[in-house]
Amino acid sequence: MLVTGVLWTAVGIVFGRAPDERGQLGSFFALNGMFYVLFIWILHFPQAADPAEVLRLSIFMLPAAIAELIGFLLLKYAMARGSQGIAWSIVQSSMVLPFLGAIVFLNNHAGYVKFLGALILLGGLALLGLRNEQQKGGEAETGDGKGYLPLAFSAFLLIGFGQFLRITPGNIGFSEAALSWRLPVTAPCGMIFWMCYSLSKHSFFPGKVWKLALFYGMITSLGQICFFCAVDAADPRGITSIVYPVAVGTSILLFAAYCVLFRKEKFSKAGWLGVASIASGIALLSAG
């Protein structure tokens, strides 16, 4: 779970550096999708499984991939309009949705401490929505300007929904062989969508973005592989609900540190309190 959080921090850093220009952005996502598929099939080759069971698995995994694809696109637009640290914290906090879903629908156990953590986390999100930071140089980027917060919170909902669908198959009786298809089934979705988009717009320029896309594809695939290793270790113990909190808490804290130390972002008091509340909520969610 901790390694997943470190890798997701790297994903956020590279994602924030992706080009904002629409033609190059499409090329970046398309090329990254190709590398991602390649790495998944090399590092996480699936086992032989019943085709009917794999088809049933895809009922959960394909909608999850589509929801996350749209969610990360909205996140990219949000990060181009305001604080990357705030947007990343909001979207990463979407783990509260699979946490609640695992309790309500997957019979995971949770006491008052975990529910208190969920409330504190949601309070932190509200604080992030009240006030944003100001960029270095004095140029204000308010969270209610140019659709910044609607984009960030729409990404929050879509990615949270996708995350819940991702953890569901391991809790409802799929075989180990079928579960090995979770990543191979979803991996081509982004590649197909963005390649079709870029080619239809005659805007596929891989030469400008291939290095960043290669690195992004590598760390994204490693992050997903580590995440599902953590999920599979947690499922038999009935603690699936804490996988996202631990991984995401690590990612939020490390990414916030990156934004302050390297991007020189200056969070407002409300922004700092929001991040601290999210971290505290995640710590309570992760309690035994």
Secondary structure, 3 states (H helix, E strand, C coil): CHHHHHHHHHHHHHHHHCCCCHHHHHHHHHHHHHHHHHHHHHHCCCCCCCHHHHHHHHHHHHHHHHHHHHHHHHHHHHHCCCCHHHHHHHHHHHHHHHHHHHHHHCCCCCCHHHHHHHHHHHHHHHHHHHCCCECCCCCECCCCCCCHHHHHHHHHHHHHHHHHHHHCHHHCCCCHHHHCCHHHHHCHHHHHHHHHHHHHCCCCCHHHCHHHHHHHHHHHHHHHHHHHHHHHHHHHHCCHHHHHHHHHHHHHHHHHHHHHHCCCCECCHHHHHHHHHHHHHHHHHCCC
